[in-house]
Amino acid sequence: MSDTARPDGPDARPHPGLSFLEFVIMVAALMALNALAMDIMLPALPDIGDALQIAHENDRQQILIAYLVGFGGAQLLFGPLTDRFGRRSIILGSLGLYAAASLYALIGQSLDELLVARLLQGIGCAGTRVVAVSVVRDCYAGRRMSQVMSLVMMIFMAVPIVAPSIGQAILLVADWHWIFSTLLIAGVVMLLWTGLRLPETLPAERRRPLELRPVLRSYARVLTNRLSLGYTLATTSIFGALFSFISMAQQIFVDIFGLGVWFPVVFAGVAITMACASFLNSRLVIAIGMRRLSHAAVLMFIAFGLLQCLMQATGVQDVWLFTACMAVNMACFGFMGGNFNSMSMEPLGDIAGTASSVIGFVTTLGGAILGFLVGQQFDGTLWPIALACAGYGTLGLGFVLLAERGKLFQTQHAPAPRP
């Protein structure tokens, strides 16, 4: 394949003009701003809590949740905007807001100011997420889209692996404010890169009017399509388990297991399995199919959640066994994330921006709420995360069965016609 050539076949669409490698890396980097904003500050939560006089340890999770609320909620608005005005204007404005919010967090003096900055930072990153997925859907469909999203997720998942270590390294030489300096630099770099290199992928003739009734009809279409709704809710459930783990990770590995500065290393060991699984998924999905891979993964996710519950019931609380179970669960997420997203988007190619925003809104905000509910139950044991993996995994399986009319591993829906 030449640098700008598109793969031939039924899933091929006009390429945005970038090389395939640069396209995948750019989309992954845009989505990775979200993971960076979440995970880089995990080691700093105790320092931030002390500096801002946060009385209760579980209340530190507000710093993560405020970001997720902005990130999840704003996606509902960015979809219609990007379908109306195109991808470039929205992505550039969003990156500008992300950078400005990082600067506000850097100079803020109180918890309230920090939470407002985090909310705005999440809103800015919401635009990057919606546009990134929409650009992929503009250019790819079907299993080819799932392959691209798997490669994107592989690179994207490298950020949770290294972000806590970056945060810990910063804390060794400077205070927690410099974490927000890093986010500011990342936002500016992505603003310059996309501004110079990313062309518009939504031609004027394919844009949709920004009118209330058509927008509401598009929202309704996403939420009434069985395939889209089922996989959106399944992703929400799995995100609930993921965000539960992220919100409690520092308390689990530092407070329960006493790992101290080694926490980022162990966290990276858990996260790297997700990246490896995403890469493996990109290699296997065309030959095996999205459903076989993702359906097997959700069953395994539930099994290892139940194993964690059994460990707690029998009094087994070992850092390496727990880490191994979470690593397997994160690997399962690597097989679910890109595939679930692709299957939820597949029937909605003509409203990709709006569909991406609704799906992102439901999965992120819903997952944040589910994760927050579990995180607030942290009691110094591993029961909350064990029950979250088993319970939310089972809920996710139920929604998969809803999408697939009660059957697993089989294609129940014919591909939607091309717009």
C-alpha positions as CSV (number, residue, x, y, z in Angstrom):
1,M,0.0,0.0,0.0
2,S,1.4,3.4,-0.9
3,D,1.5,6.2,1.7
4,T,-1.9,7.6,0.9
5,A,-3.5,4.6,-0.8
6,R,-6.7,3.2,0.6
7,P,-7.3,-0.5,0.9
8,D,-9.6,-1.8,-1.8
9,G,-12.8,-3.5,-1.0
10,P,-16.3,-2.8,0.2
11,D,-15.1,-0.9,3.3
12,A,-12.9,1.5,1.4
13,R,-13.7,5.2,1.4
14,P,-11.9,8.4,0.3
15,H,-8.7,8.9,2.4
16,P,-8.2,12.2,4.2
17,G,-4.8,12.7,2.4
18,L,-2.5,11.7,5.3
19,S,-0.4,8.6,5.3
20,F,-2.2,5.7,6.9
21,L,0.4,5.7,9.8
22,E,0.1,9.4,10.5
23,F,-3.7,9.2,10.3
24,V,-3.8,6.4,12.9
25,I,-1.3,8.1,15.2
26,M,-3.1,11.5,15.0
27,V,-6.5,10.0,15.8
28,A,-5.0,8.0,18.7
29,A,-3.2,11.1,20.0
30,L,-6.4,13.1,19.9
31,M,-8.2,10.4,21.9
32,A,-5.2,10.0,24.2
33,L,-5.5,13.5,25.5
34,N,-8.4,12.1,27.5
35,A,-6.5,9.3,29.1
36,L,-3.6,11.6,29.8
37,A,-5.8,14.1,31.6
38,M,-7.2,11.3,33.7
39,D,-4.2,9.1,34.5
40,I,-1.2,11.5,34.8
41,M,-2.6,12.9,38.1
42,L,-3.4,9.6,39.8
43,P,-0.1,9.7,41.8
44,A,-0.7,13.3,42.7
45,L,-4.1,13.0,44.2
46,P,-2.8,12.8,47.8
47,D,-0.6,15.9,47.2
48,I,-3.5,17.8,45.7
49,G,-5.8,16.7,48.5
50,D,-3.3,18.0,51.1
51,A,-2.7,21.3,49.3
52,L,-6.4,22.0,48.8
53,Q,-7.4,20.6,52.2
54,I,-9.7,17.9,51.0
55,A,-10.8,16.3,54.2
56,H,-12.0,12.9,53.1
57,E,-9.8,10.6,50.9
58,N,-12.7,9.5,48.7
59,D,-13.5,13.1,47.9
60,R,-10.3,13.3,45.9
61,Q,-12.1,11.4,43.3
62,Q,-14.0,14.6,42.5
63,I,-11.0,15.8,40.6
64,L,-11.4,12.8,38.2
65,I,-15.2,12.9,38.2
66,A,-15.5,16.6,37.3
67,Y,-13.4,16.0,34.3
68,L,-15.5,13.0,33.2
69,V,-18.8,14.9,33.7
70,G,-17.5,17.6,31.3
71,F,-16.1,15.1,28.9
72,G,-19.2,13.0,28.8
73,G,-21.9,15.7,28.9
74,A,-20.4,18.0,26.2
75,Q,-20.2,15.2,23.6
76,L,-24.0,15.5,23.1
77,L,-23.5,19.0,21.7
78,F,-20.3,18.5,19.7
79,G,-21.9,15.8,17.4
80,P,-24.5,18.1,15.8
81,L,-21.9,20.9,15.6
82,T,-19.3,18.9,13.8
83,D,-22.0,17.5,11.4
84,R,-23.0,21.1,10.6
85,F,-19.7,22.9,10.6
86,G,-17.3,20.2,9.7
87,R,-14.5,18.5,11.6
88,R,-11.6,21.0,11.5
89,S,-13.3,24.0,13.1
90,I,-14.6,21.9,16.0
91,I,-11.3,20.1,16.6
92,L,-9.3,23.3,16.7
93,G,-11.7,25.1,19.0
94,S,-11.8,22.1,21.3
95,L,-8.0,21.8,21.5
96,G,-7.9,25.6,22.3
97,L,-10.3,25.1,25.2
98,Y,-8.4,22.1,26.5
99,A,-5.2,24.1,26.5
100,A,-6.8,27.1,28.1
101,A,-8.5,25.0,30.8
102,S,-5.1,23.4,31.6
103,L,-3.7,26.9,32.1
104,Y,-6.6,27.8,34.4
105,A,-6.0,24.6,36.5
106,L,-2.3,25.5,36.7
107,I,-2.9,29.0,38.2
108,G,-6.0,28.2,40.2
109,Q,-5.8,28.6,44.0
110,S,-8.8,26.6,45.3
111,L,-10.6,23.3,44.9
112,D,-13.6,25.0,43.3
113,E,-11.3,26.6,40.7
114,L,-9.6,23.3,40.0
115,L,-12.9,21.5,39.6
116,V,-14.2,24.2,37.2
117,A,-10.9,23.9,35.2
118,R,-11.3,20.2,35.1
119,L,-14.9,20.5,33.9
120,L,-13.8,22.8,31.1
121,Q,-10.9,20.6,30.3
122,G,-13.3,17.7,29.9
123,I,-15.5,19.8,27.6
124,G,-12.6,20.6,25.4
125,C,-11.5,17.0,25.2
126,A,-15.1,15.9,24.4
127,G,-14.8,17.7,21.1
128,T,-11.5,15.9,20.3
129,R,-13.1,12.6,21.0
130,V,-16.2,13.2,18.9
131,V,-14.2,14.5,15.9
132,A,-11.6,11.7,16.1
133,V,-14.3,9.0,15.9
134,S,-16.2,10.9,13.3
135,V,-13.1,11.3,11.1
136,V,-12.5,7.5,11.3
137,R,-16.2,6.9,10.4
138,D,-15.9,9.4,7.5
139,C,-13.1,7.3,6.0
140,Y,-13.7,3.7,7.0
141,A,-16.6,1.3,7.6
142,G,-17.2,-2.3,8.7
143,R,-14.4,-4.5,9.7
144,R,-11.9,-2.1,8.2
145,M,-13.1,0.6,10.6
146,S,-12.8,-1.8,13.5
147,Q,-9.2,-2.6,12.4
148,V,-8.4,1.1,12.4
149,M,-10.1,1.7,15.7
150,S,-8.1,-1.3,17.2
151,L,-4.8,0.3,16.0
152,V,-6.0,3.6,17.4
153,M,-6.9,2.0,20.7
154,M,-3.5,0.2,20.8
155,I,-1.7,3.5,20.7
156,F,-4.2,5.3,22.8
157,M,-3.8,2.7,25.5
158,A,-0.1,3.3,25.7
159,V,-1.0,6.6,27.5
160,P,-2.5,5.0,30.6
161,I,0.6,2.8,30.7
162,V,3.0,5.7,30.9
163,A,0.9,8.6,32.2
164,P,1.0,7.6,36.0
165,S,4.8,7.2,35.6
166,I,5.1,10.6,34.0
167,G,3.0,12.0,36.9
168,Q,5.2,10.3,39.5
169,A,8.4,11.5,37.8
170,I,7.1,15.0,37.8
171,L,6.4,14.8,41.6
172,L,9.9,13.6,42.2
173,V,11.4,16.9,40.9
174,A,8.5,19.4,41.2
175,D,5.1,19.9,42.7
176,W,1.7,18.8,41.3
177,H,1.1,22.1,39.4
178,W,3.6,20.9,36.8
179,I,1.3,18.1,35.9
180,F,-1.1,20.7,34.4
181,S,1.8,22.3,32.6
182,T,2.3,18.9,30.9
183,L,-1.3,18.9,29.9
184,L,-1.0,22.4,28.6
185,I,1.9,21.5,26.4
186,A,0.1,18.4,25.1
187,G,-2.9,20.5,24.1
188,V,-0.8,23.1,22.3
189,V,1.2,20.4,20.4
190,M,-2.0,18.7,19.2
191,L,-3.5,22.1,18.2
192,L,-0.5,22.9,16.0
193,W,-0.3,19.4,14.5
194,T,-4.0,19.1,13.6
195,G,-4.1,22.7,12.4
196,L,-1.2,22.1,10.0
197,R,-1.9,18.5,8.9
198,L,-5.6,17.4,9.3
199,P,-7.7,18.3,6.3
200,E,-11.5,18.5,6.4
201,T,-13.0,15.0,6.0
202,L,-16.7,16.1,5.8
203,P,-17.5,17.8,2.5
204,A,-20.0,20.6,2.5
205,E,-22.5,18.6,0.6
206,R,-22.6,15.9,3.3
207,R,-23.2,18.4,6.2
208,R,-26.4,18.5,8.0
209,P,-28.4,21.6,9.0
210,L,-28.2,22.7,12.7
211,E,-31.9,22.5,13.3
212,L,-33.6,21.2,16.5
213,R,-36.0,18.7,14.9
214,P,-33.4,17.0,12.7
215,V,-31.0,16.9,15.6
216,L,-33.6,15.3,17.9
217,R,-34.5,12.9,15.2
218,S,-30.9,11.9,14.9
219,Y,-30.6,11.5,18.7
220,A,-33.8,9.3,18.6
221,R,-32.4,7.2,15.8
222,V,-29.3,6.4,17.8
223,L,-31.3,5.5,20.8
224,T,-33.9,3.5,19.0
225,N,-31.6,1.4,16.8
226,R,-31.3,-1.9,18.6
227,L,-27.7,-2.6,17.6
228,S,-26.5,0.9,18.4
229,L,-28.3,1.2,21.7
230,G,-27.4,-2.3,22.9
231,Y,-23.7,-1.9,22.3
232,T,-23.7,1.6,23.6
233,L,-25.2,0.4,26.9
234,A,-22.8,-2.5,27.0
235,T,-19.9,-0.2,26.6
236,T,-21.3,2.0,29.4
237,S,-21.4,-0.9,31.7
238,I,-17.8,-2.0,31.0
239,F,-16.7,1.7,31.3
240,G,-18.4,1.6,34.8
241,A,-16.0,-1.1,35.8
242,L,-13.0,0.6,34.2
243,F,-13.7,4.0,35.8
244,S,-14.3,2.2,39.1
245,F,-10.8,0.8,38.9
246,I,-9.2,4.1,37.8
247,S,-10.9,6.1,40.6
248,M,-9.7,3.7,43.3
249,A,-6.4,2.6,41.8
250,Q,-4.2,4.9,43.9
251,Q,-6.0,3.9,47.1
252,I,-5.9,0.2,46.2
253,F,-2.2,0.0,45.3
254,V,-0.9,2.5,47.8
255,D,-3.3,2.3,50.8
256,I,-4.1,-1.4,50.7
257,F,-0.9,-2.9,49.2
258,G,1.5,-0.3,50.2
259,L,3.4,0.0,46.9
260,G,4.2,3.7,47.3
261,V,6.2,5.1,44.3
262,W,5.9,1.7,42.7
263,F,2.2,2.2,42.1
264,P,2.7,3.6,38.5
265,V,4.8,0.6,37.5
266,V,2.2,-1.9,38.6
267,F,-0.6,0.2,37.1
268,A,1.4,0.2,33.8
269,G,1.6,-3.6,34.0
270,V,-2.2,-3.8,34.2
271,A,-2.8,-1.2,31.4
272,I,-0.3,-2.7,29.0
273,T,-2.4,-5.8,28.6
274,M,-5.2,-3.6,27.2
275,A,-2.8,-2.1,24.6
276,C,-1.6,-5.6,23.6
277,A,-5.1,-6.9,23.3
278,S,-6.1,-3.9,21.1
279,F,-3.2,-4.6,18.8
280,L,-4.0,-8.3,18.7
281,N,-7.6,-7.4,17.9
282,S,-6.6,-5.3,15.0
283,R,-4.8,-8.4,13.6
284,L,-7.6,-10.8,14.2
285,V,-10.8,-8.9,13.7
286,I,-10.9,-9.1,9.9
287,A,-10.4,-12.9,9.9
288,I,-12.4,-13.8,13.0
289,G,-15.0,-11.0,13.2
290,M,-16.0,-8.4,15.8
291,R,-18.6,-10.4,17.5
292,R,-16.6,-13.6,18.1
293,L,-13.8,-11.6,19.7
294,S,-15.8,-9.2,21.7
295,H,-18.4,-11.7,22.9
296,A,-15.8,-14.1,24.1
297,A,-14.1,-11.1,25.9
298,V,-17.2,-10.1,27.8
299,L,-17.7,-13.7,29.0
300,M,-14.1,-13.8,30.2
301,F,-14.4,-10.4,31.9
302,I,-17.3,-11.7,33.9
303,A,-15.4,-14.9,34.8
304,F,-12.4,-13.0,36.2
305,G,-14.7,-10.6,38.1
306,L,-16.3,-13.6,39.8
307,L,-12.9,-15.0,40.5
308,Q,-12.0,-11.7,42.3
309,C,-15.2,-12.1,44.4
310,L,-14.3,-15.6,45.3
311,M,-10.8,-14.5,46.4
312,Q,-12.4,-11.9,48.7
313,A,-14.9,-14.4,50.1
314,T,-12.1,-16.8,50.9
315,G,-9.8,-14.1,52.4
316,V,-7.2,-14.1,49.6
317,Q,-5.8,-10.6,49.2
318,D,-2.6,-10.8,47.3
319,V,-1.2,-8.0,45.2
320,W,0.0,-10.2,42.4
321,L,-3.1,-12.2,42.1
322,F,-5.2,-9.1,42.1
323,T,-3.0,-7.5,39.5
324,A,-3.1,-10.6,37.3
325,C,-7.0,-10.6,37.5
326,M,-7.2,-6.9,36.6
327,A,-4.7,-7.3,33.8
328,V,-6.9,-10.0,32.2
329,N,-9.9,-7.8,32.6
330,M,-8.1,-4.9,31.0
331,A,-7.1,-7.2,28.1
332,C,-10.8,-8.2,27.7
333,F,-11.6,-4.5,27.5
334,G,-9.1,-4.2,24.7
335,F,-11.1,-6.8,22.7
336,M,-14.4,-5.1,23.6
337,G,-13.7,-1.3,23.3
338,G,-13.0,-0.8,19.6
339,N,-15.4,-3.6,18.5
340,F,-18.3,-2.4,20.6
341,N,-17.8,1.1,19.3
342,S,-17.6,0.1,15.7
343,M,-20.7,-2.1,15.9
344,S,-22.7,0.7,17.6
345,M,-21.6,3.2,14.9
346,E,-22.0,0.9,11.9
347,P,-25.7,1.6,11.2
348,L,-25.2,5.3,11.6
349,G,-22.6,6.4,9.0
350,D,-24.7,9.2,7.6
351,I,-24.9,10.9,11.0
352,A,-21.5,9.9,12.3
353,G,-20.8,13.0,14.2
354,T,-24.2,13.1,16.0
355,A,-24.0,9.3,16.6
356,S,-20.5,9.6,18.0
357,S,-21.6,12.3,20.3
358,V,-24.6,10.4,21.7
359,I,-22.7,7.2,22.1
360,G,-19.8,9.1,23.8
361,F,-22.3,11.0,26.0
362,V,-24.0,7.9,27.2
363,T,-20.9,5.7,27.6
364,T,-18.7,8.3,29.3
365,L,-21.2,10.0,31.5
366,G,-22.9,6.8,32.3
367,G,-19.6,5.0,33.0
368,A,-18.5,7.9,35.2
369,I,-21.6,7.8,37.3
370,L,-21.3,4.0,37.7
371,G,-17.6,4.3,38.5
372,F,-18.3,7.1,41.0
373,L,-21.0,5.1,42.8
374,V,-18.5,2.3,43.3
375,G,-15.5,4.5,44.1
376,Q,-17.5,6.2,46.9
377,Q,-17.9,2.7,48.5
378,F,-14.2,2.2,48.9
379,D,-13.7,0.8,52.4
380,G,-10.1,-0.4,52.5
381,T,-11.0,-3.7,50.9
382,L,-11.1,-5.1,47.3
383,W,-14.8,-5.9,47.5
384,P,-16.0,-2.8,45.6
385,I,-13.8,-3.4,42.5
386,A,-14.5,-7.2,42.5
387,L,-18.2,-6.6,42.6
388,A,-17.9,-3.9,40.0
389,C,-16.1,-6.2,37.5
390,A,-18.6,-9.1,38.0
391,G,-21.7,-7.0,38.2
392,Y,-21.1,-4.5,35.5
393,G,-19.7,-7.2,33.2
394,T,-22.9,-9.2,33.6
395,L,-24.9,-6.1,32.9
396,G,-22.9,-5.5,29.8
397,L,-23.5,-9.1,28.6
398,G,-27.2,-8.5,29.0
399,F,-27.1,-5.4,26.7
400,V,-25.1,-7.4,24.2
401,L,-27.8,-10.0,24.2
402,L,-30.3,-7.2,23.7
403,A,-28.4,-5.9,20.7
404,E,-28.0,-9.4,19.2
405,R,-31.6,-10.6,19.9
406,G,-30.4,-13.2,22.4
407,K,-27.6,-14.7,20.4
408,L,-23.8,-14.5,20.7
409,F,-21.0,-14.9,18.2
410,Q,-23.3,-14.5,15.1
411,T,-24.1,-11.5,12.9
412,Q,-27.7,-10.7,13.4
413,H,-27.9,-7.5,11.3
414,A,-27.1,-6.9,7.7
415,P,-24.7,-4.0,7.1
416,A,-26.4,-0.6,6.7
417,P,-26.4,0.9,3.2
418,R,-23.8,3.4,2.5
419,P,-24.8,7.1,2.8
